[in-house]
Amino acid sequence: MSYQTDHRQKFVRKGAARIVRQALDPRADDLAKLAALLVTCGDKPIMAAKMTGDMAAVVVRDFDRFRDEILTTFAGCTAELAHKPHAYAALLAAIAARSPAIASTLLEGVISHLTAAVDADRSSHLRSMVRFLACSAELGVVSAASLLASVLAPLSEPLVLQQQQHNGSNSDAASNGDNRRDAYATAVLSALLFAPAALASVPAPEFAAHHALPSALLALTAVTLAYAEQRASDPHRSALRSAVAPLDPAFSPFAQDDWLLTYARSVAAVIEAGTAVPLAAWAARHFDMRGATLAAAIPEFDAAAWVPIEINASLPLAVMEPESRARMSHFDAPPLVTYRVFVEGMDHIAGYPEGHKFGVPGSFVPHVPTAGAPERLVAESVLADLLVTIQHNHKEGVRYLLDAKLMFATGTWDIDADEALNLAPPEEMGVHPSVPKFNFEQIVVEQVFTALFRLPAPQVRPVFYTDVIMGLCRMSAKRIAQAFAKAVHVTFGRLEYADRELIVRLVDLFSHHLSNFSFGWRWSDWAFVVASPADPSTAARRAFVTGVLEHIVRLAYHGRIVQLVTDPAYVSLLEQLRPITPADPTADALARDDPTARIHGPLYAKVSALIRAKASADEVSGSVTALLADDTASVAAAFADSPAARAQALLALATRAQHAVVRAVLAHGAATFSHSMTVLSMYHSALRKVTSAASAAPGSAAAAAAGMTRDAKIGVVAEAWHFWQHNRQFFVIVLDKLLFYRVVEPGHVVAWVAAELTKGPLDGVAAPAGAASGEGNDDMAVDGDAAPPVVAAPLSPASDPLFVMEVLAVTVKKALFRVDALEARVSSANAMDAPADEAQLKMLQTNLSNAVREKVALFTQIAEMLLGGVNQDAAQGGSQWSSWTMGTLMSMLRSVYAP
C-alpha cells in the first residue's frame, strides 16, 4: 500500500490552504496521508491483518524520509488511542519482522514519550502506553524481562516504599505524593491485564516481601494490592473519600468503596482465576483484543523464531519518586470513589413507588458484565482514558468510544448489522467462551456519568460530557439513547442521596440533551414527584424536574414546552415557569412628577425618548445631569432653612432619578434576550455615571459622605429585581451583564441578597475593595458561564434556596474571573521583552491586590450570611434551605481547596 502519488500530471482542484502548505513543505501531502494511515491502523478488524502488513512496509520504506514525524505520530497514537494497544503492538511486530532496527527506534520513542508523560502527570497517556508495551510483550515482540526492569519495576518501587514508610510510622512522608503513586498503581494493574502470560514467565523482581513469589505477574499483583489496602486504611483518605462521595455515605444504601482498592482486588481475582488454566488461552479468549491473531496473520513475523527487542531506556527514578514533587493535580489523579450506574443484583430501578413500571421487580436488569469481570475492567479503564484524551476533538473522538467494543473477542458484546460488516471472522477475532453478548453502550454511558459526577470537579468541563452524549446518540441513536434513558432513570431514583452539585450537573446535561432531540421524554414517569410538592422525601427529585423544565423553557419557549408536557400533574409547575414581561409605565402615566413616587416620571419619559431615538450614552447621561441640576436647585431653595431636610430630599431625588434611568434602560430591552443585551452594552456607561455620587446628587457633599455611591449601586440591583422579579431568567442575565460591565460590584450583590434574606437594613455589610466609581475597567473582557437552574417562587430562605445560590454563584464567578484576568495581565506585563510602563504595571498590581482582597471579603461575607441563615433555620426546626446551603458551602470549599 502506498500513500504517495505518482509523478504524472494530475488536474485536481486544490484548496488555497493545501497549496500554501505544499509550497512551504513539498512533503506536506505525503506526510498528512502517512499520519492518517497510522491513526486509522486497525480500525476495521476485517482488514486489520492486511493493512497492518502494508502499513509496516510503508513505514520501513519511508522511515529515513519522515523519521521524526513517524516517531512522534507512532508514540502519540500509543498514548492517545487507548482502545488500540493491540493494533500498534501488531504493527510493531510487522515492522520488526522487516527491520528490527526501526522497530527498536520506535520503541525508544515510545519510552521517551512515556517518561515525558510521567514527568507531566498525564496518567491517561501513561496507562495507554503501558498497555501497548504489555501487548507487545505478550506477542513476544518486546522482552518481558526488559519491560519489567525498565517500566513496571520503576512504577512499582514507589508503592513498596510507601508501604515501608507506613510500616515505619512515617505518616507525613508516606502521605506526600500519594495520589501520584495511585496513578502508578493503575498503570501497573493495566499491564497485568494485558500481559498475563508474558509476566508469568518472568521471575519476580527483588521487591521486599514479594521476591519469593513464583513470577513477576503474582509479585506485581501482590505489590499493588498491598499498596491499595494500605491506602484505603488511611483515616485521612477515608475522610476525603466521604467528602467527595457522589452519594451521601450516611444515607445512601449503595456501596461506594475505595476505587483503587476495588480495582486492585478485581484484577487480583482475575489473575488468581487465570492461574488455574493456561494463561495464554485464558487471556486470548476473554480480552486479547486480537493482538495474537493479528500478529499470527503477518507472514513475515515468526514469534517462535523471533528474538524479543530489549528496552534499553528506563524510567528515571528521580522522576518517579513522589517525595521530590508536589501532589498530582486532582484532574490527573485517579478518583477516590466513583459513581456506578449499573450495579450487581439490580432487577428494578430504586426510587420509584410501588406499582410504577420501573419499580416492579424484573422491570430492568442491566445486561453488563459483573464488576470484576476482565472484559468490564478493561472496557472501563480504556473508556475512562479515552474520555480524557478526546476532549480537544470530541466530535471525532466519540467514534473511538464505540469502536472500543471491536477490540474484544467475538460474542463478548452485542453488535448491530453495520458493526458486523467490519468484524473479522471468529478464527481471527477469538471467541468468548460463553458468548454472553453484553450491552457495550450501557458501559459507555455509565463511564460518561462516572466522569461527569466526579467530585469536587470533573476532569473536563461538564459541558464536554453533554457534547459526548449528544455525539454518541447521533452515531448510534437507538442503542445509546436507550442506555442513556436507563442511566437517567437510575440516577433520578438516587437523587435524594446525591450531592447537590450532581443534581446541578445532571440538570445541565439532561436539559441540553433534550433541546437537541426535540424535547422528547415520557414526563409521566416523573409525575409522582411533582404531584406532591410538600413531600420532603422527593424534594431533590422535584428540584431536578423543576430545574430541567426551567432550563428547557429557556432553551425553547414556554408555549412549546406546554404542548410537549401534557401530564396534568405539571400544569401548576409550568404555570409558575411562564415568563412574565413587566409592564412598561407610559409617559402619560408618569407625566406628573410626584415626589412621593418611586420613579422620577419626567426623567423616565425623557430617557426613554432618548433611547428610542438611539441617542448615545453620553447624551443620556448629559440629559440626566442637566435635568437633575434644575431639580436640585429647586429642592435646595425649598429647604434652604433645614440642612437635614434638604439632604434627605436630595437623597430621595437622586434615588428616584436612578430608578427612572435603570427602569428606562431595562424596559427598552425587555422584549427579547438579544435586545436586552444590546441596550445594556450601549448604555452601561450611563448607568455607571448615574450611580456615582457626583451625578446622583450634583453639588451634594453630604450625599457623597453618606456613601451614596454604594447605596446607589445596591439600588441598581434592587431595581433590576423589582423589574424582573417574575422572570428569573432575565434577572440573572441582566445581573450577569451588570457585573460584567461593572455597573455594580460583587459586594453590592451580596449586600442586596443579605437584605432580601433578612428583610433588614443594608448597614453593616462592608463595601467591596475598589468599588468606587472611576477605578479602572480591568475586567471588561471577562465573561461568566451560564448559571445553574432557578425556581420561580418568592425570594425567601424557606422556599427559594436554588435561586439564592444561583445569584451567589454568578457573583462569585465574576469576582474570580476578575482576579484571573488581572493576574494574566500582570504576568504578561512582566514577561514582555521591552520594559513595561512602571506606572501602568503599578496600577495593575494595585488593582490585583484590591481584587484579591475583594475576593476574600466576598467569600467571608457569603459564608457568614449563609451560615447565619442555616442557624436561624435550624432554630425553627430546619427545612430544605439548610440542606441546600450546606451543600453549596461544601462545594465552595471543595473548589477552593481541591488543588
C-alpha positions in Angstrom: 0.0 0.0 0.0 1.4 3.4 -0.9 0.1 6.7 0.3 2.2 8.6 -2.3 1.1 9.9 -5.6 2.9 9.2 -8.8 4.6 11.8 -10.9 2.1 12.0 -13.7 0.3 15.3 -14.2 -3.0 15.4 -12.3 -5.7 18.0 -12.9 -7.2 18.2 -9.5 -8.8 21.1 -7.7 -6.7 22.2 -4.6 -7.7 24.5 -1.8 -5.7 27.5 -1.0 -4.5 26.1 2.3 -3.2 23.0 0.7 -1.3 25.0 -2.0 0.3 27.1 0.7 1.2 24.0 2.8 2.6 22.3 -0.3 4.7 25.3 -1.2 6.2 25.6 2.3 6.9 21.9 2.5 6.8 19.6 -0.6 6.4 16.6 1.7 3.2 18.0 3.4 0.6 16.0 1.5 2.6 12.7 1.8 3.1 13.4 5.5 -0.6 14.0 6.1 -1.5 10.8 4.3 1.0 8.8 6.3 -0.2 10.3 9.6 -3.8 9.4 8.7 -2.8 5.8 7.9 -1.0 5.5 11.3 -4.0 6.9 13.1 -6.5 4.6 11.4 -4.4 1.5 11.8 -6.5 -1.4 13.0 -9.8 0.5 12.8 -11.6 -2.2 10.7 -10.9 -5.6 12.1 -11.9 -7.3 8.8 -9.0 -5.5 7.1 -6.6 -5.2 10.0 -4.2 -8.0 9.2 -3.6 -7.0 5.6 -3.5 -3.2 6.5 -1.0 -3.9 9.3 1.4 -5.6 7.0 1.0 -3.0 4.3 1.4 -0.2 6.8 4.6 -1.7 8.1 6.1 -1.9 4.6 5.3 1.8 4.1 6.9 2.8 7.4 10.1 0.8 6.7 10.3 2.2 3.2 10.0 5.9 4.2 11.4 5.9 7.7 14.5 7.8 6.7 12.4 10.4 4.9 9.9 11.0 7.7 11.9 9.8 10.7 10.9 12.5 13.2 7.3 12.6 12.1 6.9 8.8 12.2 8.4 8.6 15.7 6.2 11.3 17.0 3.0 10.1 15.4 3.5 6.4 16.4 4.2 7.4 20.0 1.3 9.8 20.0 -1.1 7.0 18.8 0.0 4.6 21.5 -0.6 7.4 24.1 -3.9 8.8 22.9 -5.7 5.9 21.2 -6.2 3.8 24.3 -8.6 1.5 22.6 -6.0 0.1 20.1 -2.9 -1.1 22.0 -3.2 -4.4 20.2 -3.2 -2.8 16.8 0.0 -0.9 17.4 1.7 -3.9 19.1 0.9 -5.9 15.9 2.2 -3.1 13.8 5.4 -3.0 15.8 5.7 -6.8 15.2 5.3 -6.4 11.5 7.8 -3.6 11.3 10.3 -5.6 13.4 10.0 -8.6 11.0 11.2 -6.3 8.2 13.6 -4.0 10.1 14.5 -4.8 13.8 16.5 -1.5 14.0 13.5 0.6 13.0 11.3 -1.3 15.5 13.8 -0.7 18.2 13.9 3.0 17.4 10.2 3.3 17.5 10.2 1.6 20.9 12.8 4.1 22.2 10.5 6.9 21.1 7.6 5.4 23.0 9.7 5.1 26.1 10.8 8.7 25.7 7.1 9.8 25.5 6.3 7.6 28.4 9.0 9.4 30.5 7.5 12.7 29.5 4.0 11.6 30.4 5.2 10.6 33.9 7.0 13.9 34.3 3.9 15.9 33.2 1.5 13.8 35.3 -0.5 12.6 32.2 -1.8 9.5 33.8 -4.2 8.6 31.0 -1.3 8.6 28.5 0.9 6.6 30.9 -1.7 3.8 31.2 -2.3 3.8 27.4 1.4 3.4 26.6 1.9 0.8 29.3 -0.9 -1.2 27.7 0.8 -1.0 24.4 4.1 -2.2 25.8 2.3 -5.0 27.7 0.6 -6.1 24.4 4.0 -6.0 22.7 5.5 -8.2 25.4 2.6 -10.6 25.2 3.2 -11.0 21.5 6.8 -11.7 22.1 8.0 -8.6 20.2 9.4 -6.9 23.3 11.3 -8.7 26.0 9.0 -9.2 29.1 12.1 -9.1 31.3 13.1 -5.7 30.0 9.5 -4.4 30.3 9.6 -5.4 33.9 13.0 -3.9 34.6 12.6 -0.7 32.6 8.9 0.2 33.1 7.0 -1.8 35.6 9.7 -2.0 38.3 10.2 1.8 38.4 6.4 2.2 38.6 6.1 -0.4 41.4 9.1 0.6 43.6 7.4 3.8 44.9 4.5 1.6 46.0 6.8 -0.6 48.0 8.5 2.5 49.5 5.1 3.8 50.6 4.3 0.6 52.5 7.7 0.7 54.2 7.2 4.3 55.3 3.7 3.4 56.5 5.0 0.4 58.5 7.7 2.7 59.9 5.1 5.1 61.1 6.4 7.9 59.0 2.9 9.1 58.1 3.9 12.5 57.0 6.4 11.2 54.4 4.0 8.5 53.4 1.1 10.9 52.7 3.1 13.2 50.4 2.6 12.4 46.8 0.2 9.5 47.5 -2.1 10.4 44.6 0.9 10.2 42.2 1.6 6.7 43.5 -2.1 5.9 42.9 -1.6 6.7 39.2 1.5 4.4 39.1 -0.6 1.6 40.7 -3.3 1.9 38.0 -0.6 1.7 35.2 0.8 -1.5 36.7 -2.6 -3.0 37.1 -3.3 -2.2 33.4 -0.2 -4.0 32.4 -1.2 -7.1 34.4 -4.4 -7.5 32.4 -2.6 -7.1 29.0 0.4 -9.3 29.5 -0.5 -12.1 31.9 1.3 -14.9 30.1 4.4 -12.8 29.4 4.8 -11.7 33.0 4.0 -15.1 34.3 7.1 -16.4 32.6 9.4 -13.8 34.2 10.9 -14.2 37.7 9.7 -11.9 40.4 11.7 -8.7 40.9 13.7 -8.1 44.1 10.9 -6.3 45.9 10.8 -6.6 49.7 8.5 -9.4 50.9 7.4 -10.3 47.4 10.5 -11.6 45.6 9.8 -15.2 46.8 6.7 -15.4 44.7 7.0 -17.6 41.6 6.5 -15.0 38.9 6.5 -11.3 38.2 2.8 -11.5 37.5 2.0 -12.6 41.0 4.6 -10.3 42.6 3.3 -7.2 40.9 -0.3 -8.2 41.8 0.7 -8.6 45.5 2.5 -5.2 45.5 -0.4 -3.2 44.0 -3.0 -5.0 46.2 -1.0 -4.4 49.4 -0.5 -0.8 48.5 -4.2 -0.3 47.7 -5.2 -1.9 51.0 -2.8 0.3 53.0 -4.1 3.4 51.2 -7.7 2.5 51.9 -7.0 2.0 55.6 -5.6 5.6 55.9 -8.0 7.6 58.1 -7.2 10.8 56.1 -8.0 9.1 52.8 -11.2 7.8 54.3 -12.3 11.3 55.3 -11.5 12.6 51.9 -13.4 9.7 50.3 -16.5 10.6 52.3 -16.3 14.2 51.4 -16.2 13.6 47.7 -18.6 10.6 47.5 -21.2 11.3 44.9 -23.9 9.8 47.1 -24.1 10.7 50.8 -22.4 7.8 52.6 -24.5 8.5 55.7 -27.8 7.8 54.0 -27.1 6.0 50.7 -27.8 2.2 50.6 -25.4 1.9 47.6 -21.8 0.8 48.3 -19.1 3.4 47.5 -15.9 1.7 48.3 -12.4 2.9 47.7 -12.0 2.9 43.9 -8.3 1.9 43.8 -8.8 -1.0 46.3 -11.8 -2.3 44.4 -9.8 -2.2 41.1 -6.8 -3.9 42.7 -8.9 -6.6 44.2 -10.8 -7.2 40.9 -7.5 -7.5 39.0 -6.1 -9.8 41.7 -9.2 -12.0 41.4 -8.8 -12.2 37.6 -5.2 -13.2 37.9 -6.0 -15.8 40.5 -8.7 -17.3 38.3 -6.3 -17.3 35.3 -3.6 -19.3 37.1 -6.0 -22.3 37.2 -5.9 -22.7 33.4 -3.2 -22.0 30.8 -2.8 -18.2 31.0 -2.3 -17.7 27.3 -5.5 -19.5 26.3 -7.5 -17.9 29.1 -6.4 -14.3 28.2 -6.9 -14.8 24.5 -10.5 -15.9 24.7 -11.5 -13.1 27.0 -9.8 -9.9 26.2 -6.8 -10.5 23.9 -8.0 -7.7 21.7 -6.8 -9.6 18.6 -3.2 -8.9 19.2 -2.1 -12.5 18.8 -4.4 -13.1 15.9 -3.1 -10.0 14.1 0.5 -11.0 14.7 -0.2 -14.5 13.5 -1.7 -13.2 10.3 1.5 -11.4 9.4 3.6 -14.0 7.4 6.8 -12.1 7.9 6.6 -12.3 11.7 7.5 -15.7 13.3 7.0 -15.4 17.0 8.8 -18.7 17.7 12.0 -17.7 16.0 11.9 -14.1 16.9 14.4 -12.6 19.4 12.4 -10.1 21.5 13.6 -6.5 21.4 15.2 -5.3 24.6 14.1 -1.9 26.1 17.3 -0.1 26.7 16.0 3.1 28.3 14.3 3.1 31.7 12.0 5.4 33.6 14.3 7.5 35.8 13.8 7.0 39.5 14.4 10.8 40.1 11.3 11.5 38.1 9.4 8.6 39.6 10.0 9.5 43.3 6.9 11.4 44.6 8.6 12.9 47.7 10.6 15.3 45.4 7.4 16.7 43.8 4.1 18.2 44.8 0.9 16.2 44.8 -0.6 15.4 41.4 -3.4 17.6 40.3 -6.9 16.4 41.0 -7.7 16.4 37.3 -4.9 13.9 36.5 -5.0 11.7 39.6 -7.2 8.6 39.8 -10.5 9.1 41.7 -11.0 8.2 45.3 -14.5 7.0 44.7 -16.7 6.7 41.6 -20.3 6.7 40.7 -21.5 3.4 39.2 -24.9 3.3 37.4 -25.4 -0.4 36.8 -24.7 -2.4 39.9 -24.9 -6.1 40.6 -28.2 -7.5 41.7 -30.3 -4.8 40.0 -33.6 -6.1 38.8 -35.6 -2.8 39.0 -34.9 0.9 39.4 -34.8 2.1 43.0 -36.6 5.4 43.9 -39.8 4.7 42.1 -43.0 4.0 44.0 -44.7 0.6 44.2 -46.8 -0.1 41.1 -44.7 2.2 39.0 -43.4 0.4 35.9 -39.8 0.9 36.9 -40.4 -0.1 40.5 -41.6 -3.6 39.7 -39.1 -6.4 40.3 -37.7 -7.6 37.0 -38.6 -4.4 35.1 -34.9 -3.6 34.4 -31.9 -5.9 34.5 -28.7 -4.3 33.1 -27.0 -6.6 30.6 -23.4 -5.9 31.5 -20.5 -8.0 32.9 -20.1 -8.2 36.6 -17.9 -5.6 38.2 -14.9 -7.8 38.5 -15.1 -9.4 35.1 -11.9 -8.9 33.0 -13.8 -7.6 30.0 -15.5 -4.9 32.1 -12.3 -3.9 33.9 -10.6 -3.4 30.5 -13.5 -1.6 29.0 -13.9 0.8 31.9 -10.2 1.6 32.1 -9.9 2.2 28.3 -13.1 4.3 28.1 -12.0 6.4 31.1 -8.7 7.3 29.4 -10.4 8.0 26.1 -12.7 10.5 27.7 -9.7 12.5 28.8 -7.7 12.3 25.6 -10.6 13.2 23.2 -11.5 16.4 24.9 -9.8 18.5 22.3 -11.6 16.8 19.4 -14.7 15.2 20.8 -16.7 15.3 17.6 -14.2 12.8 16.1 -13.3 11.2 19.4 -16.8 9.9 20.2 -16.3 7.3 17.4 -13.4 5.8 19.4 -15.7 5.2 22.4 -17.9 3.0 20.3 -15.1 1.4 18.3 -13.6 0.1 21.6 -16.1 -2.8 21.5 -14.4 -4.1 18.4 -11.2 -4.9 20.4 -12.8 -7.8 22.2 -13.3 -11.5 21.2 -16.4 -12.4 19.1 -19.5 -12.8 21.2 -18.4 -10.5 24.1 -20.6 -7.6 23.1 -23.9 -7.3 21.2 -23.3 -5.7 17.8 -25.5 -4.3 15.1 -25.5 -5.1 11.4 -23.2 -2.2 10.4 -20.6 -3.3 13.0 -20.8 -6.9 11.9 -19.7 -5.8 8.4 -16.4 -4.6 9.9 -15.6 -7.6 12.0 -13.1 -10.3 11.1 -14.1 -14.0 11.1 -14.0 -15.7 14.5 -10.8 -17.5 13.7 -9.1 -14.1 13.6 -11.0 -12.5 16.4 -11.1 -15.3 19.0 -14.4 -16.4 20.6 -15.6 -15.6 24.1 -16.2 -19.0 25.8 -19.8 -18.2 27.0 -20.7 -15.7 24.2 -22.8 -13.5 26.5 -23.2 -10.6 24.1 -23.3 -7.9 26.7 -24.5 -4.3 26.0 -21.4 -2.2 25.5 -23.4 1.0 25.1 -24.5 0.8 28.7 -20.9 0.6 29.8 -20.1 3.7 27.6 -22.9 5.8 29.1 -22.0 4.6 32.6 -18.5 5.9 32.1 -19.7 9.3 30.9 -21.9 9.6 34.1 -18.9 8.4 36.2 -16.7 11.1 34.8 -19.3 13.8 35.0 -20.2 13.0 38.6 -16.6 13.1 39.8 -16.2 15.4 42.8 -15.1 18.0 43.6 -14.8 18.6 39.8 -14.8 16.5 36.7 -11.6 16.1 34.7 -13.1 18.1 31.8 -15.7 20.9 31.9 -19.2 19.5 32.3 -20.4 20.8 29.0 -17.9 18.4 27.3 -19.8 15.4 28.6 -23.1 16.8 27.2 -21.4 17.1 23.8 -20.2 13.5 24.1 -23.6 12.1 24.9 -25.2 14.0 22.0 -22.5 12.8 19.7 -23.0 9.2 20.8 -26.7 9.5 20.3 -26.2 10.8 16.7 -23.8 7.9 15.9 -25.8 5.1 17.5 -29.2 6.6 18.1 -31.2 3.6 19.1 -28.6 1.8 21.3 -27.1 4.9 23.1 -30.5 6.6 23.5 -31.9 3.5 25.3 -28.8 3.2 27.5 -28.8 6.9 28.3 -32.5 6.9 29.2 -31.9 4.0 31.6 -29.0 5.7 33.2 -31.0 8.9 33.7 -33.9 6.9 35.3 -31.5 5.0 37.6 -29.7 8.2 38.6 -33.1 10.0 39.1 -34.0 7.3 41.7 -30.9 8.1 43.7 -31.1 11.9 43.8 -32.3 12.0 47.4 -28.9 10.7 48.4 -26.9 12.6 45.8 -24.5 15.6 46.4 -26.3 18.8 45.4 -23.6 19.5 42.8 -24.5 16.3 41.0 -28.1 17.5 40.6 -27.0 20.7 39.0 -24.7 18.9 36.6 -27.4 16.4 35.7 -29.9 19.2 35.1 -27.5 20.8 32.6 -26.7 17.6 30.8 -30.3 16.3 30.5 -31.9 19.7 29.6 -29.3 20.4 26.8 -29.7 16.8 25.6 -33.5 17.3 25.3 -33.1 20.6 23.5 -31.0 18.8 20.8 -33.5 16.0 20.3 -36.9 17.7 20.1 -37.5 17.6 23.9 -38.8 14.0 23.6 -39.3 12.4 27.0 -42.0 10.5 28.9 -42.8 13.1 31.6 -45.5 11.0 33.1 -42.8 8.8 34.6 -41.8 11.6 37.0 -45.3 13.0 37.6 -45.4 11.4 41.1 -42.7 13.8 42.5 -44.4 16.9 41.0 -47.9 15.8 42.3 -46.7 16.0 45.9 -44.9 19.4 46.3 -44.9 19.2 50.1 -43.4 15.7 50.3 -39.8 16.1 51.8 -38.9 12.5 50.6 -38.9 13.7 47.0 -37.5 17.2 47.4 -34.3 16.6 45.5 -36.0 14.8 42.6 -38.6 17.5 42.5 -35.9 20.2 42.3 -34.3 18.2 39.5 -37.5 18.1 37.5 -38.2 21.8 38.1 -34.6 22.7 37.1 -34.9 20.7 33.8 -38.2 22.3 33.0 -36.8 25.8 33.8 -33.8 25.1 31.5 -35.8 23.8 28.5 -38.2 26.8 28.8 -35.2 29.0 28.4 -33.8 26.9 25.6 -37.1 26.8 23.7 -40.1 28.9 24.7 -42.9 28.3 27.2 -45.7 27.6 24.7 -43.8 24.7 23.1 -42.9 23.1 26.4 -46.6 23.3 27.5 -47.6 21.4 24.3 -45.0 18.7 24.9 -45.5 18.2 28.7 -49.2 17.4 28.8 -49.4 15.4 32.0 -52.0 17.2 34.3 -49.5 17.0 37.3 -47.3 19.6 35.6 -49.9 22.2 34.9 -49.3 24.2 38.1 -45.5 24.0 37.8 -45.5 25.1 34.2 -47.7 28.0 35.0 -45.2 29.1 37.6 -42.5 29.0 34.9 -44.5 31.1 32.5 -42.3 34.1 31.7 -43.9 37.4 32.6 -42.8 40.6 30.9 -43.0 43.6 33.2 -45.4 46.4 32.3 -43.7 49.5 31.0 -45.1 52.7 32.6 -46.0 55.0 29.9 -45.1 58.7 29.7 -48.7 59.7 30.2 -48.9 57.7 33.5 -45.8 59.5 34.7 -46.4 62.9 33.3 -47.0 64.5 36.7 -43.8 64.4 38.8 -45.0 63.0 42.2 -42.2 63.5 44.8 -43.6 60.5 46.7 -43.4 58.2 43.7 -40.7 55.6 43.4 -39.7 56.7 39.9 -38.9 60.2 38.6 -41.6 60.4 36.0 -40.4 63.2 33.7 -36.8 61.8 33.8 -38.1 58.4 32.9 -40.0 59.8 29.9 -37.0 61.9 28.8 -34.5 58.9 29.0 -37.0 56.6 27.3 -37.4 59.0 24.4 -33.6 59.4 24.1 -33.1 55.6 24.0 -35.8 55.1 21.4 -34.1 57.8 19.3 -30.8 55.8 19.7 -29.0 58.6 21.5 -25.5 57.9 22.7 -24.7 57.0 26.3 -23.0 60.5 26.8 -26.2 62.2 25.6 -28.3 60.3 28.0 -26.0 60.9 31.0 -25.8 64.6 30.0 -29.5 65.0 29.9 -29.9 63.3 33.2 -27.3 65.6 34.8 -29.0 68.7 33.3 -32.5 67.8 34.4 -31.3 66.9 37.9 -29.4 70.1 38.2 -32.6 72.1 37.8 -34.5 69.8 40.3 -31.6 70.0 42.7 -31.7 73.8 42.7 -35.4 73.8 43.3 -35.1 71.3 46.3 -32.2 73.4 47.7 -34.3 76.5 47.6 -37.4 74.8 49.1 -35.4 73.5 52.1 -32.9 76.4 52.5 -33.7 76.7 56.2 -33.3 73.0 57.1 -30.0 71.4 56.0 -31.1 67.9 57.3 -34.4 68.0 55.4 -32.5 69.3 52.3 -30.1 66.4 52.4 -32.9 63.9 52.8 -34.8 65.4 49.9 -31.7 65.4 47.7 -31.2 61.8 48.5 -34.8 60.9 47.7 -34.5 62.8 44.4 -31.3 61.0 43.4 -32.8 57.6 44.3 -35.9 58.3 42.2 -33.8 59.5 39.3 -31.6 56.4 39.5 -34.7 54.2 39.4 -36.0 56.0 36.4 -32.9 55.6 34.4 -32.4 51.9 35.3 -36.1 51.2 34.6 -35.9 53.0 31.2 -32.9 51.0 30.1 -34.4 47.7 31.2 -37.8 48.4 29.8 -36.4 49.3 26.3 -34.7 45.8 26.2 -37.5 43.8 27.8 -38.8 42.3 24.6 -36.1 39.8 23.8 -32.9 38.4 25.1 -30.7 39.8 22.3 -32.4 43.2 22.7 -31.7 43.3 26.4 -28.0 42.5 25.8 -27.8 45.2 23.1 -29.3 48.0 25.2 -27.1 47.2 28.2 -24.0 47.2 26.0 -24.9 50.6 24.7 -25.9 52.4 28.0 -23.8 50.7 30.7 -21.6 53.7 30.9 -24.6 55.9 31.5 -25.8 53.6 34.3 -22.3 53.9 35.9 -22.4 57.6 35.9 -25.9 57.8 37.2 -24.9 55.7 40.3 -21.9 57.8 41.1 -22.2 60.3 44.0 -21.4 63.4 41.8 -24.1 62.8 39.2 -26.7 61.3 41.5 -26.9 64.5 43.6 -24.9 67.3 42.0 -23.3 69.5 44.4 -24.3 67.4 47.4 -21.2 66.7 49.5 -23.4 65.3 52.2 -24.8 62.6 49.9 -21.2 61.6 48.9 -20.1 61.5 52.5 -23.1 59.3 53.4 -22.0 56.6 50.9 -24.4 57.5 48.2 -22.4 55.6 45.6 -22.6 52.3 47.4 -26.3 52.6 48.2 -27.0 53.6 44.6 -25.2 50.6 43.2 -27.2 48.3 45.6 -30.3 50.2 44.4 -29.5 49.2 40.8 -29.6 45.5 41.8 -32.9 46.1 43.7 -34.4 48.0 40.7 -33.4 45.2 38.3 -35.0 42.7 40.7 -38.1 44.8 41.0 -38.4 45.0 37.2 -37.7 41.3 36.5 -38.9 39.5 39.7 -41.5 37.5 37.7 -38.9 36.3 35.1 -35.8 34.9 36.9 -34.1 34.1 33.6 -33.9 37.7 32.6 -32.9 38.9 36.1 -29.9 36.6 36.2 -28.9 37.6 32.7 -29.2 41.3 33.5 -27.3 40.8 36.8 -24.5 39.0 35.0 -24.1 41.8 32.5 -24.3 44.5 35.2 -21.4 42.7 36.9 -19.6 42.3 33.6 -19.8 46.0 32.8 -19.0 46.8 36.4 -22.1 48.9 36.9 -22.3 47.1 40.2 -19.6 45.1 42.1 -19.9 41.6 43.6 -20.1 43.1 47.1 -23.2 45.1 46.2 -25.0 42.0 45.0 -24.1 40.1 48.2 -25.4 43.1 50.2 -28.7 43.0 48.3 -29.1 39.3 48.9 -28.4 39.7 52.6 -31.0 42.4 52.8 -33.6 40.3 50.9 -32.9 37.3 53.1 -33.1 39.2 56.4 -35.5 42.0 55.2 -33.4 44.2 57.3 -31.3 47.4 56.7 -28.2 47.3 54.4 -26.0 48.7 57.1 -23.2 46.6 58.4 -22.3 45.0 55.0 -18.8 46.1 54.1 -18.2 47.9 50.8 -16.1 45.9 48.4 -12.5 46.9 47.9 -12.1 49.0 44.8 -15.8 49.6 44.3 -15.6 53.3 44.0 -16.6 54.9 40.7 -13.8 55.5 38.2 -11.4 52.8 39.3 -10.2 51.2 36.1 -12.2 48.9 33.8 -9.9 45.9 34.1 -12.3 43.0 33.6 -14.3 44.2 30.6 -13.1 41.2 28.5 -14.0 38.5 31.1 -17.4 36.9 31.0 -19.0 34.2 33.1 -20.5 30.8 32.5 -24.2 30.0 32.2 -25.9 29.9 35.6 -27.4 26.8 37.2 -31.2 26.4 37.2 -33.6 28.6 39.1 -37.1 28.2 40.6 -39.9 30.7 40.1 -41.0 31.3 43.6 -40.9 34.2 46.1 -37.4 35.1 47.3 -37.2 33.8 50.8 -34.9 31.4 52.7 -37.6 28.9 53.3 -38.8 28.4 49.7 -36.1 29.5 47.2 -32.6 28.3 48.1 -31.8 27.4 44.5 -32.3 30.9 43.2 -30.2 32.5 46.0 -27.4 30.0 45.2 -27.6 30.9 41.5 -27.3 34.6 42.2 -24.3 34.0 44.5 -22.7 31.6 42.0 -22.8 34.3 39.3 -21.4 36.9 41.7 -18.5 34.7 42.9 -17.6 33.7 39.3 -17.3 37.4 38.3 -15.0 38.1 41.3 -12.8 35.1 40.4 -12.7 35.9 36.8 -11.6 39.5 37.6 -8.7 38.1 39.7 -7.7 35.7 36.9 -7.8 38.4 34.3 -5.7 40.8 36.3 -3.1 38.1 37.1 -2.8 37.3 33.4 -2.3 41.0 32.6 0.3 41.4 35.3 2.1 38.3 34.2 2.0 39.4 30.6 3.4 42.9 31.5 6.3 41.3 33.5 7.1 38.8 30.7 7.4 41.5 27.9 10.8 41.8 26.3 10.6 45.6 26.4 10.5 47.3 29.8 6.9 47.7 30.9 5.5 51.1 31.8 6.2 51.4 35.6 3.0 53.4 36.2 0.8 51.0 34.3 2.4 48.0 36.0 2.0 49.6 39.4 -1.7 50.3 38.7 -2.3 46.7 37.6 -0.6 45.4 40.7 -2.7 47.7 42.9 -5.9 46.6 41.1 -4.9 43.0 41.5 -4.3 43.5 45.3 -7.7 45.2 45.6 -9.4 42.4 43.6 -7.8 39.7 45.8 -8.9 41.5 49.0 -12.4 41.8 47.5 -12.5 38.1 46.7 -11.5 37.1 50.3 -14.0 39.6 51.7 -16.7 38.3 49.4 -16.2 34.6 50.4 -16.2 35.7 54.1 -19.4 37.6 53.7 -21.2 34.8 51.8 -20.1 32.1 54.3 -21.2 34.2 57.3 -24.5 35.1 55.6 -25.3 31.5 54.6 -24.3 30.1 58.0 -26.4 32.7 59.7 -29.4 31.5 57.6 -28.6 27.9 58.5 -28.5 28.6 62.2 -31.7 30.6 62.1 -33.4 27.9 60.0 -32.2 25.2 62.4 -33.6 27.1 65.4 -37.0 26.9 63.6 -36.9 23.2 63.1 -34.9 23.0 59.8 -36.0 22.9 56.2 -34.7 22.3 52.7 -32.8 25.6 53.0 -30.3 24.2 55.4 -29.6 21.2 53.2 -29.0 23.2 50.0 -27.0 25.8 51.8 -24.6 23.3 53.4 -24.3 21.5 50.1 -23.3 24.8 48.4 -20.8 25.7 51.1 -19.3 22.2 50.8 -19.0 22.6 47.0 -17.4 26.1 47.5 -14.8 24.7 50.0 -14.0 21.8 47.7 -13.4 24.1 44.7 -11.1 26.3 46.8 -9.1 23.6 48.4 -9.1 20.9 45.6 -5.6 21.8 44.4 
